[in-house]
Amino acid sequence: MSNKRKNTRDIGQSLIYKIIQPLVTFFIRLGITPNIVTTIGFVLNIVVAIIFIFGAEETSRGNLSYIGWAGALILFAGLFDMIDGQVARIGKMASRYGAFYDSVMDRYSELIMFLGICYYLIAHHYFLSSLFAFIAMIGSMMVSYIRARAEGLGIECKDGLMQRPERIIIIGVSALTCGIVSHFIGGNYKLYIQGIPFHVFETISIFTIPIVIVAILANYTAYTRLMHSKKSLKEQDEIAKTKTDFFSAKTIIIFLLCSGGLFSFTILNNKTLFQNDTYPIPKINPNTIFYVQKTNNTNTIVYESNINEDGKINTVNPVKIYWIRFAEKGQIAELSYIQRHFAYGIESRLINPSKQIYQLNFVSYKKRYIYLMQQITDNKYHAYIYINGKLSLLKKIFIKTDGGTFWFPKVKYVEVTGNEISCGNPISEKITP
């Protein structure tokens, strides 16, 4: 999901939370639990299905008023899907079972809603539309299932174009609009274009076209989540395998023989990492993971694991970043807003909650991932990256520039340097833009 879409979604969600806040407070004062709120939402969706079924059995094809009433109730029931979480958080009633119950009831609610929609469309002989409604139901269930299965395997999988809130809003609004419009133009209105032997639009299309959109985008969301999970699982397997091999007794002996003590010398003496370094080396502390330097600038950006006072990593911002102003008095300085958000800042994502493995990338370059995880030998977090196709312990990144301007420097290459995990030898790779 893009940052822009995330921000729009977050703003919309915050606005709705403000609107429903009085109702949330009222429920908490009455002692209504989150599970009761969830159950109310489920019952309302049963009523939605009943309205669709009753409209299919008791009304003619051109009477679309029941679709409108069902749409209004879909949106109303959707509010309870948001209220239950707020009641749990604000009322301090959150529980693992509550979250599980909410997830199960959401699936039941959506399936029952689609049951009513499919029944209505089939009963009034909208065969193609009913087929797309069924496909939309399949996509909706797979979006939820893939997320649940992925999170069970330790993968965060929340992104996508057509998540549950989007599906409910699109179907609810389109159904409500269809019912309202049919009141003014009639349920049997059809639009013909000269030269085309059949109508290209009718009143119920206000409801069925969005269902087609949901069917396509829901299944596309399921596919993108599947591909994301595939990529994340492969990365986890490679990291886990390499990490296991690295810390085996045999590999540790090979590491010591190959490295000739280079790694120990680097950490303990803090004098040099590589013989061709001519820039100042920042002071290494137990939380330092790597640093960045660039042409004609001795000022250095240091990246550290952000450890809380309780000794655990900060799950929101796992990486702490700061300048060491070697060109001035060697003082510590924070990055500016522009530097954090457009150049040297880090985006992080927890890809394995059980092992606390984070996937990192620079905000300015998202083609190469860095992995932050603990070493079992020292219980400290270190940065790992693939250098020349080999998983390596990241130590330094050097940006070679050749002219340009302050805002648009001409980057000749970026050199990534570290130590191979397999034997500890120094390794570097030049990445050209």
ZILIN-V486231 format. One record per helix or strand of 2 or more residues. SS is the DSSP state (~ for helix, > for strand). FROM is the first residue (numbers start at 1). LEN is the number of residues. If there is no record, write none. Layout:
ss: {SS & SS}
from: {FROM & FROM}
len: {LEN & LEN}
This chain:
ss: {~ & ~ & ~ & ~ & ~ & ~ & > & > & ~ & ~ & ~ & > & > & > & > & ~ & > & > & > & > & > & > & >}
from: {3 & 34 & 65 & 96 & 127 & 164 & 190 & 201 & 205 & 249 & 262 & 288 & 297 & 319 & 331 & 337 & 346 & 357 & 365 & 381 & 390 & 409 & 426}
len: {28 & 25 & 26 & 28 & 26 & 22 & 2 & 2 & 42 & 11 & 8 & 7 & 9 & 7 & 3 & 6 & 7 & 6 & 10 & 7 & 15 & 12 & 6}
